[in-house]
Every structure is written in structure tokens, then in C-alpha cells.
């Protein structure tokens, strides 16, 4: 027994030393993370862009959120409160490019919390305002020019960002990520190689004619621009989808989508049938996605939390079911989306170099 007691004392000392070593290691790692955060004091910049709509050659707007040097200011844009440094200098570094596609009749500012968070974490996020399908203009709703035009608009935004005199010098040369919410998910999938099957929409609307969102035109899209067709963009290397509209894609239609995907959906989506959209999509994609089904969450949980003015103006979009914490969901989205794109596209790189050394790179593009 004395030997056992000696072994117990020796084990206790060894265990305490091991715990101390682990604690010191954790402290060093935490200190390293703090040092890294201090080395990259990024804020979210906002750059206003005017592009040419490839559908009709008319001007279209985009908002670019990016890692910036400066002081953010609170302002209200299209009814959404945002904290950004307007047209501030871009932080020094090489950053991945992401493009955001909003939902039908929506606004990219509904996802401002995600765009500004990603900018602060070292991503450039260009958010297109889709012509004819935004909060102020519904003229292309239910048309082929909207279905096939949206991906063309995102592709135009990728080109414009790379050519932009403010942003271009600080974008890395890697693949691009696409963030799609609701109908923006459909847009992201087409850009990744998916081929919409219009017969699937017709059949769905025969089965579920009361689906007021997907079946506004009774499952038959208006052929206003019959020459348009789905066009993938080889520059797209990853997609992040929230409550994606995807019922037009069967397994064969998705066979060319070979990029990693992160998919979020709520199991209480009041707008899209989850079984025919996100859940079916997660089963059929050739590259198994990271699929997160949020308990109790509805379609609008992915939109920014509302302030008092928005509660008065659009309460139906602001209210979540009991037990659903929109703030917590958004924090997870911000963290996990940054980690996903860092792994898929390469992490943002902070660089201590002057703007003068960055400028020639733009001239070579």
C-alpha cells in the first residue's frame, strides 16, 4: 500500500504539471489570437458601385463591403441601420472576393450584418441590387430574364470588382464565393453549374398551387427573353446558401455543381417548402454539403434584426417563433461563414505594404 500511495502522490504532481502546461499553452494561444486581431484592426468600409446590367445594358447598383482603415459611422440606408466607413481606404492585404445575391423583391441590406461582419474579418463582399427584382422594382418578377439574368448580373459584379480602382488591387487571385439568400440561392446554384428544369416548377405548382411565392405565375415563367440561358461562371469556387429556392433542380440538373456548399435552412420556413428545397438540395448535390437545419426558425430569420422603425413597418419579417434567438443565429452565421470561405477560398492575408506597391497590380489586370 505505501507504494500505491507514493504512486498516487507522483501522479498528482505530474497531473498538476500537465494541467499547468495546458493552461500556459492556452494562454499563449489566446495571446496569439489577440495579437493577430490587433495586427488587423479592420472596420467595414462601404463602396458604392454602378455597373451595367448585362440583360438590358442599363445601369445597376451594387454595394461593396470591405476591410477598411478608418472610423465607421452609423447611417440608415434604404431603411436599414448600418455602421460603415463610407468610401474609406481599403486595409492593406489580399482578400477573397464574395458576391451576395438577395431574395425576390428584396434588398442586400437585409443581410448587412453578415456583409459587414465578413468585411471586418477580411472579405470583400459585393452585393448586387438585382434590377427588376428588388424592394423598389418588381418588374421582372416571374420572368426568364430574371431567372437567367440574375446570375449574369453576379458575374458582371465579379468582373467589375476585379477592375475597380478602389477594390481591385486588394483582391486575391483565387476563386470567388457566392452568398445566396432565398431566390439568391437559385442564382448561386446556376452560377455553379446547375441547370434549372422548368417542368419541375410547373409540376410543383400543380401539386401545391397555394404556394404564393413560387407559383405567382402558376409555374410558367414569362418568356420575355427567350434567347437567355443559364450560364455558369468558372470563377465561382464555393457557395453559402440560406433558405435557398432550389425546387427546379433535380439530381441530373445539379450534376455539374462541384463546389463546396454551406447550406442553412429553418425547419419552420413559412415561405418555401423545406422538403422540396433545402433538404432535397442537400441530398442531391454531387459534393455533399454542410447542411444546417435550424429548429423552429422561419424564412426571415436570416434577415437583419429589426429596430423599432422596422418593427412598425414590416413586423411580419421581424418576428421569430418562441425560442428562436435571431441574434444567436446571426453570430453563428458570421463565424461559420467566414470559416467556410477561408477554408474553401483561402484565408484573408494581412499585409504591411504601401498602397503604392499595390497599385501596379491593378494596372496589369
C-alpha positions as CSV (number, residue, x, y, z in Angstrom):
1,X,0.0,0.0,0.0
2,X,2.8,2.5,0.7
3,X,4.0,2.1,-2.9
4,X,0.4,2.8,-4.1
5,X,0.3,6.0,-2.0
6,X,3.7,7.1,-3.4
7,X,2.5,6.5,-7.0
8,X,-0.7,8.4,-6.3
9,X,1.3,11.4,-5.0
10,X,3.6,11.2,-8.0
11,X,0.7,11.0,-10.4
12,X,-1.0,14.0,-8.7
13,X,2.2,16.1,-9.2
14,X,2.5,15.0,-12.8
15,X,-1.2,15.8,-13.4
16,X,-0.9,19.2,-11.9
17,X,2.2,20.0,-14.1
18,X,0.3,18.8,-17.1
19,X,-2.6,21.0,-16.3
20,X,-0.3,23.9,-15.8
21,X,1.4,23.3,-19.1
22,X,-2.0,23.1,-20.8
23,X,-3.1,26.3,-19.2
24,X,0.1,28.1,-20.3
25,X,-0.4,26.8,-23.8
26,X,-3.9,28.0,-23.9
27,X,-2.8,31.4,-22.6
28,X,-0.1,31.6,-25.3
29,X,-2.6,30.7,-28.0
30,X,-5.1,33.3,-26.7
31,X,-2.4,35.9,-26.7
32,X,-1.5,35.0,-30.2
33,X,-5.1,35.5,-31.3
34,X,-5.2,38.8,-29.6
35,X,-2.0,39.9,-31.3
36,X,-3.4,38.8,-34.6
37,X,-6.6,40.7,-34.0
38,X,-4.6,43.8,-33.0
39,X,-2.4,43.4,-36.2
40,X,-5.5,43.6,-38.4
41,X,-7.8,46.4,-37.0
42,X,-10.3,46.2,-39.8
43,X,-13.6,48.0,-39.9
44,X,-16.3,47.6,-42.5
45,X,-15.9,50.0,-45.4
46,X,-18.8,50.7,-47.9
47,X,-18.1,51.5,-51.6
48,X,-21.0,52.4,-53.9
49,X,-20.7,50.9,-57.4
50,X,-22.6,51.5,-60.6
51,X,-22.5,48.6,-63.1
52,X,-24.0,47.8,-66.4
53,X,-26.9,45.2,-66.3
54,X,-26.0,42.6,-68.9
55,X,-29.7,41.9,-69.6
56,X,-30.5,45.4,-71.0
57,X,-27.3,47.4,-70.7
58,X,-28.9,49.8,-68.3
59,X,-27.2,50.9,-65.0
60,X,-27.5,48.7,-62.0
61,X,-26.3,49.4,-58.4
62,X,-24.1,47.3,-56.1
63,X,-22.8,47.9,-52.6
64,X,-19.3,46.7,-51.7
65,X,-18.4,46.0,-48.1
66,X,-14.7,45.6,-47.5
67,X,-12.0,45.6,-44.8
68,X,-11.2,49.2,-44.3
69,X,-9.0,51.7,-42.5
70,X,-11.0,54.4,-40.8
71,X,-13.8,55.1,-38.4
72,X,-17.2,53.7,-39.0
73,X,-20.3,55.9,-38.7
74,X,-23.9,54.9,-38.1
75,X,-26.2,55.7,-41.0
76,X,-29.5,54.5,-42.4
77,X,-29.5,53.2,-46.0
78,X,-32.8,52.1,-47.6
79,X,-34.3,51.8,-44.1
80,X,-31.5,49.7,-42.6
81,X,-29.1,51.0,-39.9
82,X,-25.5,50.2,-40.8
83,X,-22.2,51.0,-39.2
84,X,-19.7,51.6,-42.0
85,X,-16.8,53.8,-43.1
86,X,-18.1,55.2,-46.3
87,X,-15.5,55.1,-49.2
88,X,-12.7,54.7,-46.7
89,X,-9.2,53.4,-47.8
90,X,-9.0,49.6,-48.1
91,X,-7.0,47.9,-45.5
92,X,-3.6,46.6,-46.7
93,X,-3.7,42.9,-47.7
94,X,-5.0,40.4,-50.1
95,X,-8.6,39.5,-49.6
96,X,-11.1,36.9,-51.0
97,X,-14.0,38.2,-53.1
98,X,-17.6,37.2,-52.2
99,X,-20.7,38.2,-54.1
100,X,-24.1,38.4,-52.4
101,X,-27.5,37.7,-54.2
102,X,-30.6,38.8,-52.3
103,X,-34.1,37.2,-52.4
104,X,-37.0,38.1,-54.7
105,X,-38.2,41.7,-54.2
106,X,-35.6,42.1,-51.5
107,X,-32.5,44.2,-50.7
108,X,-28.9,43.2,-50.0
109,X,-29.1,45.4,-47.0
110,X,-31.3,42.9,-45.3
111,X,-28.1,40.9,-44.8
112,X,-26.0,43.9,-43.8
113,X,-25.0,42.2,-40.5
114,X,-23.4,39.3,-42.4
115,X,-21.7,41.5,-45.1
116,X,-20.2,43.9,-42.6
117,X,-19.0,41.1,-40.3
118,X,-17.3,39.4,-43.2
119,X,-15.7,42.7,-44.2
120,X,-14.3,43.1,-40.7
121,X,-13.0,39.5,-40.9
122,X,-11.1,40.2,-44.2
123,X,-13.5,39.6,-47.1
124,X,-14.7,41.9,-49.8
125,X,-18.4,41.4,-50.2
126,X,-20.1,42.9,-53.3
127,X,-23.9,42.9,-53.0
128,X,-25.8,43.4,-56.3
129,X,-29.2,45.1,-56.3
130,X,-30.9,42.9,-58.9
131,X,-32.7,45.1,-61.5
132,X,-36.4,44.4,-61.8
133,X,-36.4,42.2,-58.7
134,X,-35.7,44.3,-55.7
135,X,-37.6,46.1,-53.0
136,X,-38.4,49.1,-55.2
137,X,-38.8,47.4,-58.6
138,X,-40.7,44.2,-59.2
139,X,-40.9,44.4,-63.0
140,X,-39.0,41.2,-63.8
141,X,-40.8,39.0,-61.3
142,X,-41.8,35.6,-62.8
143,X,-39.8,36.1,-66.0
144,X,-37.0,34.2,-67.7
145,X,-35.0,37.4,-67.8
146,X,-35.0,37.4,-64.0
147,X,-34.1,33.7,-63.6
148,X,-31.3,33.8,-66.1
149,X,-30.4,37.5,-65.7
150,X,-29.6,37.3,-62.0
151,X,-26.5,35.1,-62.5
152,X,-25.3,37.2,-65.3
153,X,-25.6,40.3,-63.0
154,X,-23.5,38.5,-60.4
155,X,-20.9,37.6,-63.0
156,X,-20.8,41.2,-64.1
157,X,-20.2,42.2,-60.4
158,X,-17.2,39.9,-60.1
159,X,-15.7,41.4,-63.2
160,X,-16.4,45.0,-62.0
161,X,-14.9,44.3,-58.6
162,X,-11.7,43.0,-60.1
163,X,-11.5,46.0,-62.3
164,X,-12.5,48.5,-59.6
165,X,-9.7,51.1,-58.9
166,X,-10.5,51.0,-55.1
167,X,-11.0,47.3,-54.6
168,X,-9.2,45.6,-57.4
169,X,-5.6,45.9,-56.0
170,X,-6.6,44.2,-52.8
171,X,-8.4,41.2,-54.2
172,X,-6.6,37.9,-54.2
173,X,-6.4,35.9,-57.5
174,X,-8.3,32.9,-56.2
175,X,-11.8,31.6,-56.7
176,X,-14.9,33.7,-55.7
177,X,-17.6,32.8,-53.2
178,X,-21.3,33.4,-53.7
179,X,-23.7,34.0,-50.9
180,X,-27.4,33.4,-51.9
181,X,-30.5,34.0,-49.8
182,X,-33.8,32.6,-50.9
183,X,-34.0,33.2,-54.7
184,X,-30.4,34.2,-54.4
185,X,-29.7,30.5,-53.6
186,X,-31.1,29.6,-57.0
187,X,-28.8,32.3,-58.6
188,X,-25.8,30.9,-56.8
189,X,-26.5,27.4,-58.0
190,X,-26.8,28.4,-61.6
191,X,-23.5,30.2,-61.3
192,X,-22.1,26.9,-60.0
193,X,-23.3,24.9,-63.0
194,X,-26.9,24.0,-62.2
195,X,-29.4,23.8,-65.0
196,X,-33.0,24.8,-64.0
197,X,-35.7,22.4,-65.0
198,X,-38.8,24.5,-65.8
199,X,-41.0,21.4,-65.9
200,X,-40.2,20.8,-62.2
201,X,-41.7,24.2,-61.4
202,X,-44.8,23.5,-63.4
203,X,-45.3,20.2,-61.7
204,X,-44.7,21.6,-58.2
205,X,-47.3,24.3,-58.8
206,X,-49.8,21.7,-59.9
207,X,-49.2,19.9,-56.6
208,X,-49.0,23.0,-54.4
209,X,-51.0,25.8,-56.1
210,X,-51.3,27.7,-52.8
211,X,-47.6,28.4,-52.7
212,X,-47.9,32.1,-53.3
213,X,-44.2,32.7,-53.6
214,X,-43.0,30.1,-56.1
215,X,-46.3,29.9,-58.0
216,X,-47.2,33.5,-58.6
217,X,-47.2,32.8,-62.4
218,X,-48.8,29.4,-61.9
219,X,-45.5,27.6,-62.6
220,X,-45.0,29.1,-66.0
221,X,-42.3,31.8,-66.3
222,X,-42.9,34.6,-68.8
223,X,-40.6,34.1,-71.8
224,X,-39.7,37.8,-72.2
225,X,-36.1,37.0,-73.2
226,X,-36.2,33.5,-74.8
227,X,-32.6,33.8,-76.0
228,X,-31.3,33.9,-72.5
229,X,-30.0,30.6,-70.9
230,X,-28.4,29.5,-67.7
231,X,-24.7,30.4,-67.7
232,X,-22.2,29.1,-65.1
233,X,-19.2,31.1,-64.0
234,X,-15.9,29.2,-63.7
235,X,-14.6,31.8,-61.2
236,X,-17.1,30.6,-58.6
237,X,-15.4,28.2,-56.1
238,X,-17.8,27.9,-53.2
239,X,-21.4,28.8,-52.2
240,X,-23.1,29.7,-49.0
241,X,-26.9,29.4,-49.2
242,X,-29.6,30.5,-46.7
243,X,-33.2,29.2,-47.2
244,X,-32.4,28.5,-50.8
245,X,-35.1,28.4,-53.5
246,X,-34.0,25.2,-55.3
247,X,-37.1,23.2,-56.3
248,X,-36.2,23.5,-60.0
249,X,-33.1,21.4,-59.6
250,X,-33.2,17.6,-59.8
251,X,-30.2,15.4,-59.3
252,X,-29.3,15.5,-63.0
253,X,-29.7,19.3,-63.1
254,X,-27.2,19.5,-60.2
255,X,-24.6,17.1,-61.7
256,X,-22.2,19.8,-62.8
257,X,-22.2,21.6,-59.4
258,X,-18.8,20.5,-58.0
259,X,-18.1,23.3,-55.5
260,X,-18.3,23.1,-51.7
261,X,-21.5,24.4,-50.2
262,X,-22.7,25.5,-46.8
263,X,-26.5,25.5,-46.5
264,X,-28.7,26.9,-43.8
265,X,-32.5,26.5,-43.6
266,X,-35.1,26.7,-40.9
267,X,-37.5,23.8,-40.3
268,X,-40.4,26.3,-39.8
269,X,-39.9,28.1,-43.1
270,X,-43.3,29.8,-43.8
271,X,-42.4,30.8,-47.4
272,X,-40.5,27.9,-49.0
273,X,-41.3,24.2,-48.6
274,X,-38.1,22.9,-47.0
275,X,-38.6,19.3,-48.1
276,X,-38.7,20.4,-51.8
277,X,-35.9,23.0,-51.5
278,X,-33.1,22.9,-49.0
279,X,-33.5,19.3,-47.8
280,X,-33.8,17.9,-51.3
281,X,-30.9,20.0,-52.4
282,X,-28.7,18.7,-49.6
283,X,-29.4,15.1,-50.7
284,X,-28.8,15.7,-54.4
285,X,-25.7,17.8,-54.7
286,X,-22.8,15.7,-56.0
287,X,-20.4,17.2,-53.4
288,X,-22.0,16.6,-50.0
289,X,-22.7,20.0,-48.4
290,X,-22.5,21.1,-44.9
291,X,-26.2,21.4,-44.2
292,X,-27.5,23.1,-41.0
293,X,-31.3,22.8,-40.2
294,X,-32.3,25.3,-37.6
295,X,-35.0,24.2,-35.2
296,X,-38.1,26.5,-35.1
297,X,-36.5,29.0,-37.5
298,X,-38.6,30.6,-40.3
299,X,-37.7,32.1,-43.7
300,X,-37.0,35.6,-42.4
301,X,-34.6,34.6,-39.5
302,X,-31.7,35.2,-41.9
303,X,-32.6,38.9,-42.3
304,X,-31.1,41.5,-40.1
305,X,-32.7,42.1,-36.7
306,X,-35.2,44.9,-36.8
307,X,-35.1,48.2,-35.0
308,X,-38.2,50.0,-33.7
309,X,-38.9,51.7,-37.1
310,X,-38.7,48.4,-38.9
311,X,-41.0,46.6,-36.4
312,X,-43.7,49.2,-37.2
313,X,-43.1,49.0,-41.0
314,X,-42.7,45.2,-41.5
315,X,-43.5,43.3,-38.4
316,X,-44.0,40.0,-40.2
317,X,-40.4,40.0,-41.3
318,X,-39.1,40.8,-37.8
319,X,-40.9,38.3,-35.6
320,X,-39.5,34.8,-34.9
321,X,-41.1,31.9,-33.2
322,X,-40.8,31.4,-29.5
323,X,-37.4,30.1,-28.5
324,X,-35.7,31.3,-31.7
325,X,-32.8,33.7,-31.0
326,X,-32.1,35.6,-34.2
327,X,-29.1,37.3,-32.6
328,X,-27.5,33.9,-31.7
329,X,-28.2,32.5,-35.2
330,X,-26.6,35.5,-36.8
331,X,-23.5,35.2,-34.6
332,X,-23.1,31.6,-35.7
333,X,-23.7,32.6,-39.4
334,X,-21.0,35.2,-39.2
335,X,-18.4,32.9,-37.6
336,X,-19.1,29.8,-39.6
337,X,-19.4,31.6,-43.0
338,X,-16.0,33.2,-42.5
339,X,-14.5,29.8,-41.5
340,X,-16.2,28.1,-44.5
341,X,-15.0,30.6,-47.1
342,X,-11.5,30.7,-45.5
343,X,-11.2,27.0,-46.0
344,X,-12.7,26.9,-49.5
345,X,-11.1,30.0,-51.0
346,X,-8.1,30.7,-48.8
347,X,-7.9,32.9,-45.7
348,X,-7.6,36.7,-45.9
349,X,-4.0,37.9,-45.8
350,X,-2.9,41.0,-43.8
351,X,0.0,42.8,-45.4
352,X,2.2,45.6,-44.2
353,X,2.8,47.2,-47.6
354,X,2.1,50.6,-49.1
355,X,-0.7,51.4,-51.4
356,X,1.9,52.4,-53.9
357,X,3.2,48.9,-54.2
358,X,-0.4,47.6,-54.6
359,X,-1.4,49.9,-57.5
360,X,0.8,48.4,-60.3
361,X,-1.0,45.1,-59.7
362,X,-4.3,46.7,-60.8
363,X,-2.7,48.0,-64.0
364,X,-1.7,44.5,-65.0
365,X,-5.2,43.1,-64.8
